[in-house]
Amino acid sequence: MEQIQLFNFYYFLYIAIAVLFTIISVKFLDHKTDKFRRRFIFSLIMINLIIHFLKVVIYPYTLVDHVWTKVTFEKYMCFKCIIISIFIFC
């Protein structure tokens, strides 16, 4: 049975993707209206919520047999942050 490990290739890949997406989003939203920015951020929050529920089918988690019990605490903390962010940004 394999375990999810920190500091492997996918750990840094997802961090790099997040940093690149943030930089591209900031440059893209630079000259947009405030209404468009709010809708864009809200759509990111909704996509994050969908990814939260589909986390167990994303590659590194598919290797773990006990994935449903392994990510329970992390899922609930992540879910709370997503729900709170909806009220903060919108």
Number of C-alpha atoms within 10 A of each C-alpha: 6 10 13 14 10 9 9 9 9 13 13 12 12 11 11 12 11 12 12 12 12 12 11 11 14 12 11 11 13 9 9 10 9 10 8 11 17 13 13 14 16 17 12 12 18 15 11 15 17 11 13 15 11 10 17 16 12 10 10 16 18 14 15 15 12 12 17 12 8 14 13 11 10 9 15 12 10 15 16 10 12 17 13 11 14 13 9 8 11 10
